[in-house]
Structures are given as C-alpha cells and as structure tokens.
Amino acid sequence: MGGAAAPAPPWRAPTEIEHRLYDAKTHGDWAAYFDVLATANLYHAMTRAQADAKPGWIRFNTAHWGPRHGARCLAFFTDGMLPAPVPDPVFFLTDLAQLVQDWPQDDEWLAINPGTPCEAFFPATAAHRQAWRRHAERATYPRRNQLRTLWSGGPLHGPVAHGLACGALLCVSNGSLWNAMGWHGTGYVRERRRLREWWDITGREGWQSAQEALLGGRMSSPVWEFVLGVRRTLARDFGGVVEVDHWRNVTSRVLRSRLSEDAPGPGPLGDAEAEAQVAGAQRLIGRITRYEARFRADGLLAEGRFVQSVEAWDYGRASKMARWGLGARYCSLEEAERAVLHAGRVSRINYRSWEDFSAAYILGRCLHFDEEEFGDWYGEMLDAHRILTTDPNSPWLNIPFRTP
C-alpha cells in the first residue's frame, strides 16, 4: 500500500499585496480585504487594437464568469498576478477609487485575481461601490518610497537580479516591484506616454537608440565626465585626495589646451568661447563639490570618498528603459532581459559597490534636474538610498555588487 500523499506546500504569495489579500480572505475579513485592495495597483486586460484606437480611453471587457454566483464579472489583477507581457493583449492600470467612478454596469461583478488562491468576487451595485469609496478614502495610493519585491516569479539572485537592482532607486521611489522582469508598469498606454513625454520615444527605433546610448554611458553630459575624469586622473597620479584648487587649475589648463587644438585659428570669438567653456567647467566643479559635501553630511557618500563618474545614472536608467520598452511593447521580454544583463555588467566594471553606484547615480540625476535646490529630485533619491542600504530585504544587501 502506498503511503499518504504529502501535503501540498503552502502557497507563496508573489508580493505582500497578494499575501495580505489571501490572509484576509482566509479569515473571512472582507473589510480588511478591501483595505488592502484600496492600496493595490489593479490591471484589466484590453486588446491592443482597443488600446491603440483611442489612447487614454479604457475599455472594460467581460472576461470571467464567477464560479458560484454565475454573474458576469470584470476581472482585475494585482501586479504580482500579472502574466508575462505578450504583444496582445495589453493591460491598463487603475485603482479602487477610480473604479468607483468608472464602473460600467451595476449587474457586473468585480473579480479580483480570478483563478488564484487569493481570488474573490463582489457585487458592484452603486451601494456596494459607495462602500468601496470609504475604503479608498482611508488608503494611501499610489505607494511611494517603498521597497517592493516579487517573491515568486521574479529573480532574487544572479545576473538578471543584479541588473534589475541597478534600477532599484527609481523602483523604490515610485513604489514599483524592483525585480519584475515581466514589466507592465503603469500599463501599456501610460508606459508609451512616459516614453513619449520624457524621452521623445514613439517607436521601436527610438527605444533602441536610447537604450544603446544609456548602456554606452553616452546619455549624460560629456562635460560632466570630462571634469570628473580630470579629478580621477589626479587622484590616481597623486595618491588619493585631490584639493579643489588643484582640480580647478588642472581642469582649466587641460580644457584650454584641448580647445586650442580643436580651434581653426586664434581670434577674439574663439578666445571668448574658450573662456566661456572654462568658466562653465569651473562652475560645474563648484556644483559637484557642494553636492558631494551634502552627500557626506547625509551619509550617502563616505568621508574621503568622491564620485568617480556619473555614468551610473545612465546604467540605472538603462535597467529601467529595458522595462519601459517592454511595457510599451517596443521590445520583447528576451530583448529587455539582455539589456538588463548588459546594464549590470557595465555597472560592475565601472563601480566597486552599491554605495558607489548609488552616489554616482544620484549626482547625475541632481546635476541634470536639481539645480542645487536639494528638493524632491534629491530628497526622493536620498530616501530610496537609505531604504536600499538598510532594509534587510533589499537587493543591495542580498546581491553582491561584484562576485568574488
């Protein structure tokens, strides 16, 4: 006689959201279920033709019949339950508060994660939606400044996870899953809008061009790299700390020499342009030293350390660009994964630790956006850095930056 069958292993919820939904369902605490739901990203499937026909419009599709009550349902999935992106269908992103306003018909039920252990089905009459509204009004949505991990279905270790972790500063700041290789992000239409508005990318070729430039460290200002490169060379040649005045003097001398070699001939206009560029480099040195002083005061940069290069800002954005391109369907999952791996490789070559990488990334972001205001462009990254360097579940504490 055969022995008793081994008990099934307990279900591992992909993220904390599904875990909390499952726990509330198991205890029959539907108020708690809706409290969790009010904090969750909710995704609904559309055909790509529907999404492309009227960008910004949503189209609800009756996609599931409840197993017990027999009512028509509109199915919504939390981000841990989404399938890997394919060309068609695509998903749009919404939330419980928005569904209160957008719900199409009272006789259609709300289905959450149908076919999974945390599934649930709810009537959606006007009276029920008013109850949803009360839960939504108590919730904090969207999430910000949170480390969110895909515990099942996302890489936690290895080269792909390392490449994904290079984009973790933005993921934590935006409250998105740092290790979701199968990226849906803000939904198909919004991911396309993001790329169009922030990057002027409207198709596959534009995405490829931006991805290659980021992976090559060519998207940031070459002036930043030139100025930092002078200091890097001085530190190597003179054995460590470089005085600011020495850095300034050598930068001016090297820049004038280069400009004189490139100039077609002497003249007042050429001299004026050269001096303007030298003055710009001097201002940049001042900005960098003031940022680094603030970084040290805030614990972002260790005493005696300085930023070697800001290419980390390109590499971190390359890790995210791979996923944004996938969410917008400008690339395949395989292409996105190759780009993520590449981002991890060039980061390891150019930096020694997650802390070095982080300081370089944040300096690049600040030089581009912050204008020494030390506002949100800096503060959001400082918060994300602190989370990633202290949270026990952080990839930066669990994935070696460089393998021995």
N, C-alpha and C positions, 0 to 999 in steps of 0.2 A: 504494500500500500504506500502510496506517495504521502509525503509529509504535507502539512498545512502550507498553503501558499503564503509567501512572505507578504507582510503588509506593504501597501503602496507607500512610497516615500512621501513625506509631507510636501504640499505644493509650495514652490519657491516663487513668491510674487516678484515680478520683474522690477518694480520700483516701490517706494514707500507708499505711493498713492494706492496701488492695487492691494498692497498688504493691508492698509487701513480699511479699504472697501471690503475686503474679504473678512476681516475681523468684525466689522460692524454687521455684515450680513450673517455671519456665523452666530452672533449674539442676538440677531433679530432687532438690532438697534437702527431702525431706518432713519431716525433723526440724525444719528451720527454718520450714517452713510451719506446723507445729503450734505452734511457739514463738510465731509471730505470732498464730495463731488463739486462743491462750490469753489474749491481751491484748485481744481484739476483742469488741464487742457483737454478739450473734447473735440474729437475729429470725426467728420462724416464724409463718406465716400461720394464722389461725383465722377461722371465720365469726363475724360479730358476734353472732349468736344464741348460739353456743357461749360466747363471752366474757361475754355478759350473763347467761346462765343460771346460771353459777357463777363469779362474780368471784374471782380468786385461784387458780382451778384452771387447769391447762393441758391442752390437747387437741392431741395430735400428729396431723397429717394427712399421709398418704402422698400426696405431690404430684408426684413426679418419678421417672421410670424412667431409670436410668443408661444412657448411650448405648452402652456397650461390654459391661458385665458383666451387664446385664439384671436386676439386683436391684431390689427395691423400695427407695426412698430417702425419707428425710425431708429436706426442703430447708430450709437456713438461709442467711440473707443478712446480710452485714456492712452497717453503716449507710450506707456510700457506694453500695450497690447496691439500696437500697430504692426502690420506686416511690413516686410522689406519693400522699399519703393520699387515700383514697376512703371513702365510707360503709361499704363492705363489700367485701373482708374487712378485718380489723384484724390487728395483729401483737402478739405478746408478746416480751419481751426475756429472753434467758438468756445463759449463757456456757459455756465448755467444761467448767469444773469442775462446774457444775450438771448438764450433760448426762451426765456420768459417772454421776451418781446417778439421773437421771430417764429414761434411755433405755428405751423400752418393750419392744423385742424384739430378740434377737440377730440375726435374719435381715434386719433393715432396715439399710440403709447410710446413712451420713452424706453428704449432698450440700451442698457449700459453693458458694454463688453460681452455681448451675447456669445454663448458657446464656451465660456471660460468659467473657472471656479468662482470668480467674483461678479458674475453676471447678475443683473436684476432688471425687472420690468415694472414700469409705473404708469398709471393713467396720467393723462396730461390735459385735463379739462382746465378751464380758466381758474377754477377754485384751487386745483392742485398746483397750478403754476404760481399762484399767489403764495403758496407755502414755499415753493422753490425760491421765490424772491426774498423771503425772510432769511433763508439760509445764505443766499448770495450776499445780502447786505451785511452779514456778520463776517464774511470771509475776506481774506487778503488775496487779491488776484489782480494782475498776474504776480507770480512769485519773482522776487529779486534777491540777489545776494544769498543764494543757496547752492550748496554742493548737492547735486542730484546725480545718482548713479543708477545705471541699468544693470541690476544684479544678475538677471537672467536674460540672455540674448545679446549682450554686449561684451566686448573684450575687456578683461580686467588686468591682464598682464600680457607681456610680449610686445613685439614691434608695433602692431596696429594700435594697441592701447597707448603706447608711448607717443605715437604720432597724434592721436586724439587728445592726449593730455597737453600737448603743445598749444591747443586751443582752449584750454580749460579756464583761463582767466575770463574770457568772454562768456563761456558757458555758465560759470558761477554768477557773474554779474547779471546775466539775463535769466537765471533760474532754469536753464535747459540741461538736458542729460549730457554729461561730458563725454560719455563713451557710446553714444548712439551712432554707430556707423551707418545704419539704415535710417538716414535723416529725413524727417518730414518737417521739422522746424515749426514755422508759423503757418504751414500749409502751402500748397502749390502756388496759388495766386500771390500770396504775400511774399513768398520767397523770390518770385520773379520781380515783384515790385521792389524788394530790398536791393536786388542786384541792379535794377534799372536806376533807382534814385540815388544810391550811394556809389555805384561803380560804373554807371553808364553801360551796363552789360544787358543786351537784349537778345542774345542768342548764343549758340554753342561756341562759335568762333571767338566771340568776346570773352566768354568764360575761359576758354583755353589760353588766350593771350594773357589774361590777368593771372591765371593760375601759374603759368610758366614764369611770369615776371616776379611773382611773390616767391616762388620756390628758388629762383635765382637771386633773391635779395635785391632786386632792381626796382622795387616799387617805392622805396623810401628815397629821400633826397640824397644825391651823391655828395652834396656839401657836408651833410652830417657825417657820412662815412669818412670823407677826407679829413675833417677836423679830428674825429676820434682816432683815425689811423695815425695821424701825426703823434698824438699822445701815446698811443700804443707802441709805436716805434721808439719813442723816447724812453718809455718805461722799460722796454727790453734792452735798450742800449746802455741806460744809466742805472739799471738795477732797482726799479721799484717806483716810489712816489715821484711824481712829476710836479714841480712847482707851477702854479698857474702862469706866472710871468714868463717862465721858460717856455711853456706851451704856447703862449701868445706870440712870443718873439719868433720862435721857430716856424709856427704856422704862417705868420706874415712873410717871413723870408722865403719859405718854400712856395707859397702861393704866388708871390711876386715873380719868382723865378719861372714858375710854370706859365704864368700869363705872358711873360716877356717872350718865352719860346713859342707860344701859340700865336702871338700878335703878328699881323702882317708887317708892321713897322711902327716906329715911335711916332708919337703925336699927342696933342692935348686930349683928344677924345679917348684914345687908348689908355693914356695915363689915368684919366678920370674914372674910366670903367674899372681899371685895375684897382685903384684905391677904394672904389665903392665895394668891390668884392672883398678886399682885405678888411674893410670896416664891417661888412656883414659877417665875415668869419669871426672877427673879434666879438661881435655881439652874441654870436652863437656860442662861443666859449663861455661867455658870461652866463647865458641861459643854462647851459649844461652844468656848470659848477653850482649854480643856485639850485637846480633840480636835485643834483646829487647830494647836496647838503641837506635838503629836505628829506630825501630818501633815507639818509643815515639817521636823521632825527626820528623818523617814523619807523625805523627798524627794517626798512625794505632793502637797504644796502649796508653791508658790514663796514665798520670803521676801517679805513685804509684801503677800501676797495673802490674801484671806479668801473664805469660801464665801458667795455671794450668795443662794442659795436651795437648798433640798433637794428641789425638785420633780424633779430628775434621777432621784431614787430611784423616783418614780412612773413617769417616762417609760421608764427602763430596764426596770422590771418590766412596763410595758405592752408593750414589744417582746417580752418573754418570754411574757406572758399570751396574746398572739395565737397563739403557737406551742403553748402548753399547751392552749389551747382547741381547736386543730386536732388535736393528738394525742388529745384526749379525744372528738373528733368533736362538739363543741359549736358548731363553725362550719365554714365551707367554706374552702378554700385561698384563694379570692378575698377573703373577709372578713378572713382573717388577714393577707393582704398589705396590704390597705387600712389595717388597724390599725398594722402595722409602718411604713408610709409616714407615717402620722399621728404616730407616736412620733418619727420622725426630724425631721419638720417642727417640732414644738413644742420639741424639743431645740435645734435650730439657732436658733430665735427667742430662747430664754432663756439660752443659754450661748455662749461665744466659742470654745472649743476642747475637744478631747477631755480634756485635763488638767483644765479647769474642771468639765466634766461629771462626770468620774470622782471628783474630790474631793467634789462635791455629793452624788453617789450614795452614796459610802461614808459620808459624815457622816449622811445619812438612815438608812442601814442601822444604823449604830452607835447613833444616838440611840434607835432602836426596840429593838435586840436586845442591845447590848454592855454597857450599864451600866458603862462605863469600866473594864472588865476588860482591854481590849485583848487579848482571847482570839481564838478561831477566827473569830468574826464579823468582827473587824477583820483578823486576820492573813491569812485566805484572800483577802480583797479586796485587801490590800496586795500579795500575791504576784501576783494576777491583773493589777493595775495595772502592776506592774513588767514583766511579760511583754508586756502590750499596748503599753507605751511604749518597748520596746527590741527586740522580735523583728522582724527585717526583713520577715517575712510578716504582721505584724499589720495588721488593717484600719485601726487608728488611725494607722498610718504610711503607709498607701496610699490612704485615702479622706479627702479634705479635710473637716474638720468643717463648714466653710462654704464654699460655692462663691464664687469671686471675682465 
